[in-house]
Amino acid sequence: MIPQSPGYIFISIGDLAITWYGLCIVIAAAAGLYVLLRKTQHNKKLSESIFDIALWSIVAGFIGARAYHVWNEWWWYHDHLDHVYRIWEGGLAIHGGLLASMLVMFLLARKKKILFFQIAGLFAPALLVAQAIGRWGNYFNEELFGKPLHTWWALHVSLSARPVQYMAEQTFHPLFLYEMVLNLLLFAIIMIAWKKLSPTRGVITAIYFIGYGAIRFALDFFRFDQFGFGPFTLAQWVSLCLIFMGGVLLYYQRFWYKKG
């Protein structure tokens, strides 16, 4: 059984508290940047531009991820507006961060006259590593677990973090761990594909869209109290859009190669 979180505070120095969530985010960003730098070290033009693109993409990603989360949970935030900016409490939605980061990447790629798919392809493995590490912040905050589960790999959740309808339950699906493992698996697939496929034409980006879209679509079936419409949650609809975009990219590349 996965033990209960030891708490969200990593260390306190006077009135300053450093949270596990914040620490995980910093480590995740550093690891992602390391992957980016390794992938661009033999390309002078990219290596000179990648840090600038990464910095603004991270900023946009944080803003987009928080905005998406607040919008998705507006039923709660409209009565707790003072919590909107408290990102140390958790609440970063990857879909919102992904969309915002991609927009900034596209604009900066055009400005620097670099192929967008070359940049996006570089960011795909870096983002997966960052996502995998960042999910541990959800563990410490006790905020990404699923429906009740009674088996050896179940996550023990404290009484204060349990949803009202499951107060009598003690163990739940460790969704943070599921996503971490699946993100690393997708990272390995992309690294294998990298040796055979050019990232400049969008194939790596397509694999990321399809792979991560499928991961989030599947895992959302284990969640509870998620906003949605029709048969799926909002996150699942967005995930389906990612899968569709990835499929279109793959089809386009197939057509391109035939023409080439």
N, C-alpha and C positions, 0 to 999 in steps of 0.2 A: 504494500500500500504506500502511496506517496504521502509523506507527512504534511500536516497542516503548515501553512506559511508561518515563519517565525515572526512576521510583522513587516510592515512596509518601511520602517526606518532602518537605514544602514548604519548611520552614526550621527550622533548629536554633539555639536560643539557650541556650548552656550545656548543661544536662541536659534542657532542655525541647525537645521536638520537636513541631512543628505539622505534621500530615499533610495531604496533598492531599484525602484522603477526608473528614477533619473539616472542612476549609475548604469543600469542595463541599456538605456537609450544611448548614453555617451559611448559605451563600449561597442554597441551595435553600429553606431555611426562611424567610429574609428575603424572597425573591422571592414565595413563596406568600402570606406575610402581606401583602405589598404589594398583590397581586391582591385579597385579601379586603378590605383597607381601601378600595381603589378601588371595589369593588362595593357597599360599605355606606355610602359617604360621604354619600349623600343620604337615609339612613334613620337617624334619631337613635337609635331603640331598638336597632337592630342594631349601629350603630357603637359604642355604649356597652358592648355585650355581647361583640362578636366577638373582641376581644383576649383576654379571659378564656377564652372557649371554645377559641380557637386554641391558647393556651398549654397548657391541660390536654390538649387533643387531641394536640398534638405530644409531650408527655411520655408519654401513653398509647400513642401510635403507636410511639415508640422502644422502649418496653418490650414491646409486642406483636410488633413486627417482630423484635426480638432473640430473644424467647421462641420464636417460630415457627421462626426459622432454626436455633436450637439443637436444638429438637425434631426438625426435619427432618434435621439432621445429627448426631443423637445417637450414631450409630455411631462417630463420631470424637470428639465432645465427652466421652463417658463415660470416655475414657482421658486427656482433657486438660481437666479441670475448671477449671484455672487460666486457661483461655482464654475461658470463658463470658462474662466481663464485658469482654473486650477489644474493644469495638465499633470502636476506631480501626483494627483489623485488617480491618474489613469484616464483612459478615454481617448485613444487615438485610433481612428478607423483607417485601415490600410487602403481601402478603396478611394477615399477622399484624398489621402496623401499621394496615391499613385496618379490620380487624374491631375492634381495640381502640379506634381513634379514633371509629368510628361509635357504639360503645357509650357512650363518654364524651359525644359530641355529643348523643345521644338523652337521656341523663340530664340534662345541662345545659340542653338545650332545654326539657325539661319543667319544670325548676326555674325557668327564666327566663320561662316561658310564651311561648315562641316556637315556631312550627311547625318540626318536625324537618326536613321536606323543604326548607323554606326555607334552613335552615342547611346541610344536606347539598348542596343545589344550589349554594350559594355556595362551598363547599369543593371541589367537583368541579374547576373550572378551576384553582383555586389549587394543588390537589394535583398536577395534571398538570404544571404548570410546575415545581413542586418536584421531582417525579419525574424530569423531563427533565434538570434541572441535576444532581441527585444521582447520576444514572447515570455522570457523568464521574468520580465517585469510584471507581466500579468499574473504570474504565479504568486509573487510576493504581495501583490495588491488584492489577491483573491477575487479577480474580476473576469476571468475567462475560463469558466468551467461549464459543463453541460448538464444534462438531466441526471438523475440519480443512477448510480452504478454500484453493483456489489460484486467486486472481483478483486484480484490481487493487485491490479495496476490502478485501482480507483484512487481519486484524490480526496483526502480528508479536508473538509471545509469547516471553518469556525462557525459557531452559531450566529454570530452577528453578520456574517457574509451570506448566509443562506437565504434564498428567496422565501417569501412568506408561505407559498404553497408547499414548500419542501422543508419546513422547519424540523420535521421529525426525522429527516434523512441526514446522514452524516458523510456519506461518500458519493462522489459525482464523477462524471467523465472529465478527464484532464485535457480539455480541448487545447490548452496552450501547448501541451506536450505533443499531441497529435500533429498540430500544425508545425511545430518546430521540426519534428522528424520528417514530415512530408516536404517541408521547405528544403531541408538538406538533401533529400532524395532528388528533388527537382533540380537543385544546384548541381548534383553529380551528373544528372542527365544532360544538363546544359554544358557542363565542362567536357563531357564526352563528345557531344554534338559540335562543340566549338572547333575541335580538331579537324572536322570533316566539312563544316559549313562556314560560309563567310557571314560574319555578323552585320556587314554593311547593308545587306539587302533585306533585312527584316526577319529572317528565319529564326534567329535566336529570340528576338522580341516576340514572335508568334508563339514559340514554344513556351515562353514565360506566360503570356496571356492565357493560353489554353491550359497549361499546367496549373497555374495558381488559381485561375477561374474555377477549374474542376475541384481543387482542394477546398476552396471556400464554399463552393456550392454544396459539396458533400458534407462538410463539417457543420453547416448550419442546420442540418436535420437533427443534430444532437443538442441544439440550443433551445432556450425557452424565452418567452416574452419578447420576441423580436418583432419589430414593426414590419409589416408587409401588406401585400394585396394580392388577391387571387390565390393560387396554390403555394406561392413562394414568399420568402422574406425579401426585404429590400436588398439585402446583401446578395441573395441568390439571384435576383434579377440583374444586378450589376455584374455578378460573376458570369452569368449567361452572356451578357454583352461583351465581356472580355473574351470569352470562348469564341463568340461569333467574330469579333475583330481579329483574333488570332487565326481563325479559319480563313477569313478573307485574305489576310496577309499571306498565308501559305498558298492559297490558290493563285494570288497575284504573282508570287515568286515562281510558281510552277509555269505560269503563262509567260513570265518574263524570260525564264531560262529557255523555254521552247523557242521564243522569238530571237533570243541571243544566240 
